[in-house]
Each structure stands twice: as C-alpha cells, then as structure tokens.
Amino acid sequence: VNSKAYIWDVPNAAIILTLPTSGAAIDSLDWTTQNNDKIVGASYDGPGPNLRVWDATTGQITFSKGMGQLATASWNSNGTLLLVGDGLEINTVNPANGQKQLLSANSIEVSAVTNVAWSPDGTKVANSGVCGQVTFYNASTGQFIAYSDPSRSAVNWISWSNDSTRLASASWDGTVRIWNADDGKLLNTIEPNAGRIFAVNWSPDDQNIVFGAEDGTAKIVPALSVTSTPTSIPEPVNPPPPASTTVRAVAWNPDGLWIARAFQNGTVDVINADTGAIVFTFNNGQSPATALAWRPGTGSTKLAAAVNSKAYIWDVPNAAIILTLPTSGAVIYSLDWTTQNGDKIVGATYDGPAPNLRVWDASTGQLAFSKGLVDLATASWNPNGTKLAIGSGLGIETVDTGTGQDQLLSANSYELSPVTSVAWSPDGSKIANSGVLGQVTFYNASTGQFIAYSEPSRSFVRWIAWSNDSTKLASASWDGTIRIWNAVDGSLLNTIELNVGRIFAVDWSPDDSHIVFGAEDGTVQIISPFTVIVTPTATASPTP
C-alpha cells in the first residue's frame, strides 16, 4: 500500500507485521513457505536496494539487492531462487549468495519486461512485456520454448494455473488471454469491456480466473468462459529477428539531396531524395544498423552511423570511412551531431559496459566526454552544443557536457512509461519525448515547465523528429502510424495510417514540406505530412 508492506490476519482484520521498506512503491510481492517462510518485494526504482526478502514471521529483512530496471520477482518452487525481470533481461537471483545470472543467452526480450512468473511445478518460467510479448522458457536449461507475437499493448500481469499447464495474461488492450504453456498457443481471448486489465489470478482448482480492471471491475469468470473468443494463431516458433529489410533509422541530409537509411541486416546506404538511386552503400556482414546522423551545415557530405556495436563516420561521395569511433561494445540506439561549441557526436547505449553516454570529437574520433546513466534511451544536443537532453528510465534529464552535471528537467518531468526518444527543438525553446506506451510530451527547455501531453496511443512510439522551424513534431509508432503534432499546444494535427507494419523512424525535409519514414516491411517513403492518405484526428485539449 503506497510505499509500505503489511501482513494481515484476515479473519481478525489485524495487522500482524509492518515490513521495513525503502519508501518506494512496491510493484510486486511473492510469498513462499519453502526453505523458510519469506516474502519477496520488488520496486521499480527508489532509494537503496529495490529487491527485498523479508522473514514472514519476524518481518526482518533477510536479503536485499540493488537492481536496474526491476519489474517483478517470483520464487521458484523450492524457495531457493528468484526469477526477476530487469530491463530487457530475464535473470535469476540466489538470495543465499546474492549472485545474479542471465537465464540464458537468448533471454533478452523485445521490450522492457513487466512481469515474470515461475511455474508452480518449477519446470518453466514465463514473462511479459510492455509491447505485449508473452514468452516461455525451460527453467533448468534456459532454453526457449515459445513466444507469442506481441499484441503491441502492454501486458501488466501474468499468472500460472496451479497445474502449470496454462498461463493467463492481463493486458492494457482490455483483454485477458489464456495460453497453453507447453507450446505457447493462444487458447482463448476474454474481452470484458472494462478498460485496461491490471491483474489476473487463478482459482485453486484452475476452473476460474479473477481479474481486476481500470473501471473498478473485479470479476470471476471461467477460464474458458463463454465470453471468450477462441483465437487461432500460427504455430509458435523461436522469435525471429525482424525481417532483414526492416528500416531502423532514416536521416535527411541538410541540403535535402540525400536520405540515409539504416537496416536491421546491417546495411547502411544513401539514396538520392529525388530519384531513389543509391549513391553509397555499406555492409560489413554485421547487424543491426541502428542509428544515423548527418553533419549539420550546407554542403554536408559526412554521415555518422552505428552498425552492430561500432560507430563510423563516412565521406559519402568517396564511400570512404574517415573514422571508427571507440565504443563500449554495446548496440548504439541513437546518434546526434552538432558543430556548435566544437564538432562532436553523441551516442547513447541502453545497456552494456559503462559509460553508456559518449561524446566523440568528430574531427579526431577521440572520446571527449562520457557518463554512465541508467536505462538511457536517446540523447539530443541543444542548439548551442553545450547540453544534452536525455531519456533515462522514466525521467527527462539534461546533461552539461562541460561539467558532467546531470539534472532532472523539472519536478514534473517523469513519464508514465519508459522514454524511447527525446529531441531538443532546433530553436532551443522546447524538449519533446516519447514513450513505450505511446505518450508524446512537450516541455519548456528553459524552465522545465510542462507544455502539453498526448493521451497515449498505447502503442510504442519508437522515434520523434522536430520540423526545422520548431513548430511541429512527427512521431513514428509501432501501431503503423505517423502522427503530426502542433508543438505550441500539443494538439494532434494529423494521423497517417500506413500499411507497412511497425514504423521505426521518421525525419523532416530541410524545408519541412515532406517527411520520410522507415518501416518494418522495408518501406522508405517520402510523403507530405498533410498528404491525402492522412486521416485528421480530433483530440481533447491535452492535459497532464
């Protein structure tokens, strides 16, 4: 309750124990009587250790550990190991020695883990994520068993049937899904029309489930309820990487002559914006290619790109690598280039060896600044090249590369889901960000004051891009849409619905008359932000 944990004697309505906590909200609890009577609690953030084990008879803390982006924790059947979701990873933690270990080399999820659960018979583990995936692993070997194609709506909770044969998932798209735990097949979809579903649990005989919803509904229904819609899906297979042609990044050069493209298969190329002819291509057999940035200024021919865990600067007309930038060995998710206050490039890495925020001198390739940050999403220069806007977990921060100081943009600059992209407006007056649940938010860059907030689309927004006149923002979403926003008041100007799968990237032409996007099916297309295939969308006035 809030940031406290209690144990009650229910028949007597009496509090038996109040458990010592860190003061942060506790997002999950799990109780075991095996290998002693104990409770584990997990907090996403907050001071000190966010994974805690209490003795359920005395209330004393018997184990604690600081974790990164901790989602939930679940005991194994004999009470000796914990399963934890930590960012994109599925890990086990041994409370006896404190050792943390990745479940397997393959237990890295496509989006941040929201819930983990060990099957009652101890043979399997399951997890869910913010983009809707539900995944099953062999608990002993870590071998992948099955994977559901993401519903692209956050799954908030999962619960095993007591016989370990089925799993129930509670989703923010308003559904409860029942899964076969042996092969990952979807058995039923229950649509109760109660808003977002936050919780689900099984009756002891596995005949019924109870769910809790956004509208206050807590209802018992048969797991194979008549309100369920049986759903046929393809046989689950090992989750394949996105198609080799998936476009991960696009960038229009400052003159408007060329467009750079970065592909999942590791290819980076540059095409003529008018004809589509390829003027430059690179592929060294490594993948993925994830980020792009042109050197600012008229006549720019230099392009920075991240491929696998390396970063390069090319002279495009000569197809020559000028510099290979020193990296940490982890995948780089964003690049941004400034020629103000020095010629320099910033790269942001979500995880991997510290530091994960790096600034390179673009003329020498030397590392000019570095800093370790938690759950770093992207980084964006301000117009004079002195500060960076970054998304770190749920917070929007600025980093002064001269002093190394980082500070929260404002007391209100916390988002309702992890930040995926941040961008400083070209005129320096505003900072915008996007998140995994679809929010797009605008702040005053000087004061940190909140300007406007879009009601989440509840689908992952992968990238945002400012128009060059700083009046509009484009967002690229995994629901297959591009949205155009009014940067003054946050109102939605247009929604472009494209039948190309998830949209990973978007950028503006130098004159702001067109946008270019890159999609899951390999499409790279130039369109007007007010093209005739746009569906105008009316929204209420934005509110925080």
C-alpha positions as CSV (number, residue, x, y, z in Angstrom):
1,V,0.0,0.0,0.0
2,N,1.7,3.2,-1.3
3,S,5.3,2.5,-0.2
4,K,4.6,0.3,2.8
5,A,4.1,-3.5,3.1
6,Y,1.9,-5.2,5.7
7,I,0.9,-8.7,6.8
8,W,-2.7,-9.1,8.0
9,D,-4.6,-11.8,9.9
10,V,-7.7,-11.6,7.7
11,P,-10.4,-13.1,10.0
12,N,-9.4,-10.8,12.8
13,A,-8.7,-7.8,10.5
14,A,-5.5,-7.3,12.4
15,I,-2.1,-6.1,11.1
16,I,0.5,-8.7,12.3
17,L,3.6,-7.1,10.8
18,T,4.6,-3.9,9.0
19,L,7.6,-4.7,6.8
20,P,10.6,-2.3,6.5
21,T,10.7,-0.8,3.0
22,S,12.8,1.8,1.1
23,G,10.0,4.3,0.7
24,A,9.4,3.5,-2.9
25,A,6.2,1.9,-4.3
26,I,6.3,-1.9,-4.3
27,D,5.3,-3.3,-7.6
28,S,5.1,-7.0,-6.8
29,L,5.1,-9.4,-3.9
30,D,5.5,-13.2,-3.8
31,W,5.3,-15.5,-0.7
32,T,6.9,-18.9,-0.2
33,T,7.0,-21.3,2.8
34,Q,9.7,-23.5,1.2
35,N,13.2,-23.1,2.6
36,N,11.7,-20.8,5.4
37,D,8.6,-18.6,5.5
38,K,9.5,-15.5,3.4
39,I,8.2,-12.8,1.1
40,V,10.0,-11.0,-1.8
41,G,9.1,-7.5,-2.8
42,A,10.2,-5.7,-6.0
43,S,10.3,-1.9,-6.6
44,Y,11.0,-0.4,-10.0
45,D,13.1,2.4,-8.5
46,G,13.7,4.3,-5.3
47,P,16.5,4.6,-2.8
48,G,18.8,1.7,-1.9
49,P,18.1,-2.0,-2.7
50,N,14.9,-2.4,-4.7
51,L,14.8,-6.2,-4.3
52,R,14.0,-7.2,-0.7
53,V,13.3,-10.5,1.1
54,W,11.6,-10.4,4.5
55,D,11.2,-13.2,7.1
56,A,7.4,-13.5,7.2
57,T,7.4,-14.5,10.9
58,T,9.6,-11.6,12.2
59,G,9.4,-9.0,9.5
60,Q,13.2,-8.7,9.4
61,I,15.0,-8.2,6.0
62,T,16.9,-11.3,5.3
63,F,18.2,-10.3,1.8
64,S,18.4,-7.2,-0.3
65,K,20.0,-6.2,-3.6
66,G,20.1,-3.2,-5.9
67,M,18.9,-3.9,-9.4
68,G,18.5,-1.8,-12.5
69,Q,15.0,-1.6,-14.1
70,L,13.4,-4.2,-11.8
71,A,9.9,-5.2,-12.8
72,T,8.8,-8.1,-10.6
73,A,10.2,-11.1,-8.7
74,S,8.9,-14.7,-8.4
75,W,10.1,-17.6,-6.2
76,N,10.9,-21.0,-7.6
77,S,9.0,-23.9,-6.2
78,N,11.6,-24.8,-3.5
79,G,12.2,-21.2,-2.4
80,T,15.9,-21.1,-3.2
81,L,16.0,-18.9,-6.3
82,L,14.2,-15.8,-7.6
83,L,13.2,-15.0,-11.1
84,V,13.5,-11.3,-11.9
85,G,12.7,-9.1,-14.9
86,D,15.5,-6.5,-15.2
87,G,15.0,-4.1,-18.1
88,L,15.1,-6.3,-21.2
89,E,16.6,-9.3,-19.3
90,I,15.3,-12.3,-17.6
91,N,17.6,-13.2,-14.6
92,T,17.8,-15.5,-11.6
93,V,19.0,-14.3,-8.2
94,N,20.2,-16.6,-5.5
95,P,19.4,-14.9,-2.1
96,A,21.9,-17.2,-0.3
97,N,24.9,-15.7,-2.1
98,G,23.4,-12.7,-4.0
99,Q,24.5,-14.0,-7.4
100,K,22.6,-12.7,-10.4
101,Q,22.7,-14.7,-13.6
102,L,21.1,-14.3,-17.0
103,L,18.6,-17.2,-17.5
104,S,20.1,-17.9,-20.9
105,A,21.9,-16.2,-23.8
106,N,18.6,-15.9,-25.5
107,S,16.5,-14.5,-22.6
108,I,16.7,-10.9,-23.9
109,E,13.2,-9.6,-24.7
110,V,12.0,-7.3,-27.5
111,S,10.7,-4.7,-25.0
112,A,11.0,-4.0,-21.2
113,V,9.8,-6.8,-19.0
114,T,6.7,-6.1,-17.0
115,N,6.2,-9.4,-15.1
116,V,7.9,-12.7,-14.5
117,A,6.5,-15.9,-13.0
118,W,7.9,-19.3,-12.2
119,S,5.5,-22.2,-12.8
120,P,4.3,-24.0,-9.7
121,D,6.0,-27.2,-10.8
122,G,9.3,-25.4,-11.3
123,T,9.8,-26.6,-14.9
124,K,9.1,-23.3,-16.7
125,V,9.4,-19.6,-16.4
126,A,7.3,-17.0,-18.3
127,N,7.5,-13.3,-18.7
128,S,5.5,-10.5,-20.3
129,G,6.5,-7.1,-21.7
130,V,5.4,-3.5,-22.5
131,C,4.9,-4.3,-26.2
132,G,2.7,-7.3,-25.5
133,Q,5.0,-10.3,-25.8
134,V,4.5,-13.4,-23.6
135,T,7.5,-15.8,-23.6
136,F,8.1,-19.2,-22.1
137,Y,11.5,-20.8,-21.2
138,N,12.7,-24.0,-19.7
139,A,13.6,-23.1,-16.1
140,S,16.5,-25.6,-15.8
141,T,18.3,-25.0,-19.2
142,G,17.0,-21.5,-20.1
143,Q,16.0,-23.0,-23.5
144,F,13.4,-21.0,-25.3
145,I,10.0,-22.8,-25.5
146,A,7.5,-20.5,-27.1
147,Y,6.9,-16.9,-27.9
148,S,3.6,-15.0,-28.6
149,D,3.6,-12.4,-31.3
150,P,3.3,-9.1,-29.4
151,S,-0.3,-7.7,-29.1
152,R,1.6,-4.4,-29.1
153,S,-0.3,-3.4,-25.9
154,A,1.4,-3.6,-22.5
155,V,0.8,-6.9,-20.6
156,N,0.7,-5.8,-17.0
157,W,0.5,-9.2,-15.2
158,I,0.7,-12.9,-15.8
159,S,-0.4,-15.8,-13.6
160,W,0.2,-19.5,-13.9
161,S,-2.6,-22.1,-13.4
162,N,-1.9,-24.2,-10.4
163,D,-1.3,-27.3,-12.5
164,S,1.4,-25.4,-14.6
165,T,-0.4,-26.2,-17.9
166,R,-1.7,-22.7,-18.7
167,L,-0.9,-19.1,-18.3
168,A,-3.3,-16.1,-18.0
169,S,-2.2,-12.6,-19.1
170,A,-3.8,-9.3,-18.3
171,S,-3.4,-6.6,-21.0
172,W,-3.9,-2.9,-21.3
173,D,-5.9,-3.5,-24.5
174,G,-8.7,-4.7,-22.2
175,T,-8.3,-8.4,-22.7
176,V,-7.3,-11.5,-20.6
177,R,-5.6,-14.2,-22.7
178,I,-5.2,-17.8,-21.8
179,W,-2.1,-19.6,-23.1
180,N,-1.0,-23.2,-23.4
181,A,2.2,-23.4,-21.5
182,D,3.6,-26.4,-23.5
183,D,3.6,-24.8,-26.9
184,G,2.6,-21.2,-26.3
185,K,-0.6,-21.5,-28.3
186,L,-3.3,-19.0,-27.5
187,L,-6.4,-20.9,-26.2
188,N,-8.8,-18.0,-25.5
189,T,-9.2,-14.3,-25.5
190,I,-11.6,-12.8,-23.0
191,E,-12.8,-9.3,-23.7
192,P,-14.7,-8.0,-20.6
193,N,-15.2,-4.4,-21.8
194,A,-13.8,-3.0,-18.5
195,G,-10.9,-0.8,-19.7
196,R,-7.3,-1.7,-19.1
197,I,-6.8,-5.0,-17.2
198,F,-4.2,-4.7,-14.5
199,A,-4.3,-8.1,-12.7
200,V,-5.4,-11.7,-13.0
201,N,-5.2,-14.8,-10.9
202,W,-6.5,-18.4,-10.9
203,S,-8.9,-20.2,-8.6
204,P,-7.2,-23.1,-6.7
205,D,-9.0,-25.7,-8.9
206,D,-8.0,-23.8,-12.1
207,Q,-11.6,-23.7,-13.3
208,N,-12.0,-19.9,-12.9
209,I,-10.0,-16.7,-13.1
210,V,-10.5,-13.4,-11.3
211,F,-9.4,-10.1,-13.0
212,G,-9.1,-6.5,-11.9
213,A,-9.7,-3.7,-14.3
214,E,-9.3,0.1,-14.8
215,D,-13.1,0.7,-14.3
216,G,-13.0,-0.9,-10.9
217,T,-14.3,-4.3,-12.0
218,A,-13.1,-7.4,-10.1
219,K,-14.9,-10.3,-11.7
220,I,-14.7,-14.1,-11.6
221,V,-15.1,-15.8,-15.0
222,P,-14.5,-19.3,-16.3
223,A,-11.0,-19.6,-17.9
224,L,-12.8,-20.9,-20.9
225,S,-15.7,-18.5,-20.5
226,V,-18.5,-18.2,-23.0
227,T,-17.4,-14.5,-23.3
228,S,-14.1,-15.8,-24.6
229,T,-13.3,-15.7,-28.3
230,P,-11.1,-18.7,-29.3
231,T,-8.3,-17.4,-31.4
232,S,-6.3,-19.4,-34.0
233,I,-2.7,-18.3,-34.4
234,P,0.3,-19.8,-36.2
235,E,2.5,-22.4,-34.5
236,P,4.9,-20.5,-32.2
237,V,8.5,-20.6,-33.3
238,N,11.7,-19.1,-31.9
239,P,11.1,-15.3,-32.1
240,P,12.7,-14.4,-35.4
241,P,14.6,-11.1,-35.7
242,P,12.7,-8.5,-37.7
243,A,12.9,-9.1,-41.5
244,S,16.3,-8.3,-42.9
245,T,14.9,-5.4,-44.7
246,T,13.4,-3.7,-41.6
247,V,14.4,0.0,-41.6
248,R,15.8,1.1,-38.2
249,A,16.7,4.7,-38.9
250,V,16.4,7.4,-41.6
251,A,18.0,10.8,-41.9
252,W,17.6,13.6,-44.5
253,N,20.9,15.5,-45.2
254,P,20.9,19.2,-44.6
255,D,20.8,20.1,-48.3
256,G,17.8,17.9,-49.0
257,L,19.7,16.0,-51.7
258,W,20.2,12.6,-50.0
259,I,18.5,10.4,-47.5
260,A,20.4,7.9,-45.4
261,R,18.9,4.5,-44.4
262,A,19.9,2.0,-41.7
263,F,18.7,-1.6,-41.9
264,Q,18.2,-4.4,-39.5
265,N,20.6,-6.6,-41.6
266,G,23.4,-4.2,-41.0
267,T,23.3,-2.3,-44.4
268,V,23.7,1.5,-44.4
269,D,23.0,3.3,-47.6
270,V,22.4,6.7,-49.0
271,I,19.8,7.4,-51.8
272,N,19.1,10.4,-54.0
273,A,16.0,12.0,-52.5
274,D,14.6,12.8,-55.9
275,T,15.3,9.7,-57.9
276,G,15.8,7.0,-55.2
277,A,19.1,6.0,-56.9
278,I,21.6,4.5,-54.4
279,V,24.7,6.7,-54.2
280,F,26.5,4.9,-51.4
281,T,26.2,1.5,-49.6
282,F,28.0,-0.3,-46.8
283,N,27.6,-3.7,-45.3
284,N,30.4,-5.5,-43.4
285,G,28.4,-8.6,-42.5
286,Q,27.4,-7.4,-39.0
287,S,24.0,-6.3,-37.8
288,P,21.9,-4.4,-36.9
289,A,22.4,-0.9,-38.2
290,T,20.6,1.3,-35.7
291,A,21.3,5.0,-35.8
292,L,22.3,7.8,-38.2
293,A,23.3,11.4,-38.1
294,W,24.5,13.8,-40.8
295,R,27.0,16.6,-40.0
296,P,25.0,19.8,-39.9
297,G,25.5,22.6,-42.4
298,T,25.2,23.4,-46.0
299,G,27.1,21.1,-48.3
300,S,27.3,18.3,-45.7
301,T,28.7,15.1,-47.1
302,K,29.7,13.4,-43.8
303,L,27.5,10.7,-42.3
304,A,27.8,9.0,-38.9
305,A,26.2,5.6,-38.4
306,A,26.0,2.9,-35.8
307,V,26.4,-0.7,-37.0
308,N,26.2,-3.5,-34.5
309,S,28.3,-2.1,-31.7
310,K,30.5,0.1,-33.8
311,A,30.2,3.7,-34.9
312,Y,31.6,5.1,-38.1
313,I,32.0,8.4,-39.9
314,W,31.9,8.3,-43.8
315,D,32.8,10.6,-46.6
316,V,29.7,9.7,-48.7
317,P,30.8,10.9,-52.2
318,N,34.0,8.9,-51.8
319,A,32.4,5.9,-50.0
320,A,35.3,6.1,-47.5
321,I,35.4,5.5,-43.8
322,I,37.0,8.6,-42.2
323,L,36.9,7.5,-38.6
324,T,35.9,4.5,-36.5
325,L,34.7,5.8,-33.1
326,P,35.7,4.0,-29.9
327,T,32.6,2.3,-28.3
328,S,31.7,0.2,-25.3
329,G,30.8,-2.8,-27.4
330,A,27.1,-2.4,-26.9
331,V,24.5,-1.5,-29.5
332,I,24.1,2.2,-30.0
333,Y,20.5,3.3,-30.3
334,S,20.9,7.0,-31.2
335,L,23.4,9.4,-32.6
336,D,23.2,13.2,-32.8
337,W,25.8,15.6,-34.4
338,T,26.5,19.3,-33.6
339,T,29.0,21.7,-35.0
340,Q,28.3,24.3,-32.2
341,N,30.9,24.6,-29.4
342,G,33.1,22.1,-31.2
343,D,32.5,19.4,-33.9
344,K,31.1,16.5,-32.0
345,I,28.8,13.5,-32.0
346,V,26.8,12.0,-29.1
347,G,25.9,8.3,-28.9
348,A,23.5,6.6,-26.5
349,T,23.5,3.0,-25.5
350,Y,20.7,1.4,-23.4
351,D,22.9,-1.0,-21.6
352,G,26.3,-2.7,-21.8
353,P,29.6,-1.7,-20.2
354,A,29.7,1.8,-18.6
355,P,29.7,4.5,-19.7
356,N,26.7,4.4,-22.0
357,L,26.6,8.1,-22.9
358,R,29.6,9.1,-25.1
359,V,30.6,12.2,-26.9
360,W,33.3,12.0,-29.6
361,D,35.3,14.7,-31.3
362,A,34.1,14.3,-34.9
363,S,37.4,15.5,-36.3
364,T,39.7,13.2,-34.4
365,G,37.4,10.4,-33.2
366,Q,38.7,10.8,-29.7
367,L,36.3,10.4,-26.8
368,A,35.6,13.9,-25.4
369,F,33.1,13.1,-22.7
370,S,31.4,10.0,-21.2
371,K,29.0,9.2,-18.4
372,G,27.2,6.2,-17.1
373,L,23.4,6.5,-16.9
374,V,20.6,4.1,-16.0
375,D,18.2,2.9,-18.8
376,L,19.5,5.5,-21.3
377,A,17.2,5.8,-24.3
378,T,18.4,8.6,-26.6
379,A,20.4,11.8,-26.4
380,S,19.9,15.1,-28.3
381,W,22.0,18.3,-28.4
382,N,20.7,21.7,-27.6
383,P,21.3,24.3,-30.4
384,N,24.5,25.7,-29.0
385,G,26.1,22.3,-28.3
386,T,26.6,22.7,-24.6
387,K,23.9,20.4,-23.1
388,L,22.2,17.2,-23.9
389,A,18.6,16.2,-23.4
390,I,18.3,12.5,-22.4
391,G,15.7,10.0,-21.5
392,S,16.8,7.9,-18.5
393,G,14.2,5.4,-17.5
394,L,11.0,7.4,-16.7
395,G,12.9,10.7,-16.3
396,I,13.8,13.5,-18.7
397,E,17.1,15.0,-17.8
398,T,19.7,17.4,-19.1
399,V,23.5,16.7,-19.0
400,D,26.1,19.5,-19.2
401,T,29.0,18.1,-21.1
402,G,31.3,20.8,-19.8
403,T,30.8,19.9,-16.1
404,G,29.3,16.4,-16.3
405,Q,26.3,17.5,-14.2
406,D,23.0,15.9,-15.0
407,Q,19.7,17.1,-13.6
408,L,16.1,16.4,-13.9
409,L,14.4,18.8,-16.3
410,S,11.8,19.6,-13.7
411,A,10.0,18.0,-10.8
412,N,7.2,17.0,-13.2
413,S,9.3,15.6,-16.0
414,Y,8.6,11.9,-15.1
415,E,6.8,9.9,-17.7
416,L,4.2,7.2,-17.2
417,S,6.3,4.7,-19.2
418,P,10.0,4.4,-20.1
419,V,11.2,7.0,-22.5
420,T,12.1,5.9,-26.0
421,S,13.2,9.1,-27.7
422,V,14.0,12.7,-26.7
423,A,14.6,15.7,-29.0
424,W,15.6,19.3,-28.4
425,S,13.8,21.7,-30.8
426,P,16.0,23.4,-33.3
427,D,15.2,26.8,-31.8
428,G,16.1,25.5,-28.4
429,S,12.9,26.5,-26.7
430,K,11.3,23.1,-26.2
431,I,12.1,19.5,-25.4
432,A,9.9,16.6,-26.6
433,N,9.9,13.0,-25.7
434,S,8.0,9.7,-26.4
435,G,7.4,6.5,-24.5
436,V,6.8,2.8,-24.8
437,L,3.0,3.3,-24.1
438,G,2.6,5.9,-26.8
439,Q,2.8,9.2,-24.9
440,V,4.3,12.3,-26.6
441,T,5.1,15.1,-24.2
442,F,6.4,18.7,-24.6
443,Y,8.3,20.8,-22.0
444,N,9.8,24.3,-21.9
445,A,13.5,23.7,-22.2
446,S,14.5,26.7,-20.0
447,T,12.1,26.3,-17.1
448,G,11.2,22.6,-17.4
449,Q,7.5,23.6,-17.3
450,F,5.1,21.2,-18.8
451,I,3.5,22.4,-22.0
452,A,1.4,19.6,-23.4
453,Y,0.8,15.8,-23.2
454,S,-0.8,13.5,-25.7
455,E,-3.1,10.8,-24.5
456,P,-1.1,7.6,-25.1
457,S,-1.9,5.6,-28.2
458,R,-0.9,2.6,-26.0
459,S,1.5,1.6,-28.8
460,F,5.2,2.0,-28.6
461,V,6.5,5.3,-30.2
462,R,10.0,4.5,-31.4
463,W,11.1,7.9,-32.7
464,I,10.2,11.6,-32.8
465,A,11.6,14.3,-35.1
466,W,11.2,18.1,-34.9
467,S,10.3,20.1,-38.0
468,N,13.2,22.5,-38.8
469,D,11.0,25.6,-37.9
470,S,10.3,24.0,-34.5
471,T,6.5,24.3,-34.9
472,K,5.6,20.7,-35.4
473,L,6.8,17.2,-34.3
474,A,6.4,13.9,-36.1
475,S,6.2,10.6,-34.2
476,A,6.8,7.1,-35.6
477,S,4.7,4.4,-33.9
478,W,4.6,0.6,-33.8
479,D,0.9,0.7,-34.5
480,G,1.8,1.5,-38.1
481,T,1.1,5.3,-37.9
482,I,2.9,8.6,-38.1
483,R,1.4,11.4,-36.1
484,I,2.0,15.1,-36.7
485,W,1.7,17.3,-33.6
486,N,1.4,21.0,-33.0
487,A,4.4,21.9,-30.8
488,V,2.7,25.0,-29.4
489,D,-0.2,23.3,-27.7
490,G,0.4,19.6,-28.3
491,S,-2.7,19.1,-30.3
492,L,-2.8,16.3,-32.9
493,L,-2.8,17.7,-36.4
494,N,-2.8,14.5,-38.4
495,T,-2.6,10.8,-38.3
496,I,-1.0,9.0,-41.3
497,E,-2.0,5.3,-41.3
498,L,0.3,3.2,-43.4
499,N,0.0,-0.5,-44.1
500,V,3.7,-1.2,-43.7
501,G,3.9,-2.7,-40.2
502,R,5.7,-1.0,-37.3
503,I,7.2,2.4,-38.1
504,F,10.7,2.7,-36.7
505,A,12.0,6.1,-37.9
506,V,10.9,9.5,-39.3
507,D,12.6,12.7,-40.4
508,W,11.7,16.0,-42.0
509,S,13.0,17.5,-45.3
510,P,15.0,20.7,-44.7
511,D,12.1,22.9,-46.0
512,D,9.6,21.0,-43.8
513,S,7.4,20.2,-46.8
514,H,7.8,16.5,-46.6
515,I,8.7,13.7,-44.2
516,V,10.5,10.4,-44.8
517,F,9.7,7.3,-42.8
518,G,11.3,3.8,-42.4
519,A,9.1,0.8,-41.6
520,E,9.2,-2.9,-40.6
521,D,8.5,-4.2,-44.1
522,G,11.4,-2.3,-45.6
523,T,9.5,0.7,-46.9
524,V,11.3,4.0,-47.1
525,Q,8.9,6.6,-48.5
526,I,8.7,10.4,-48.8
527,I,5.2,11.9,-48.2
528,S,3.7,15.2,-47.3
529,P,2.9,15.5,-43.6
530,F,-0.6,16.6,-44.8
531,T,-0.8,14.0,-47.6
532,V,-4.2,12.8,-48.8
533,I,-3.8,9.5,-47.1
534,V,-3.8,11.3,-43.8
535,T,-6.8,10.9,-41.5
536,P,-7.4,14.0,-39.4
537,T,-7.9,13.1,-35.8
538,A,-9.8,15.2,-33.2
539,T,-8.5,15.1,-29.7
540,A,-9.4,16.8,-26.4
541,S,-7.2,19.6,-25.2
542,P,-4.0,18.0,-23.8
543,T,-3.9,17.6,-20.1
544,P,-1.1,16.1,-17.9
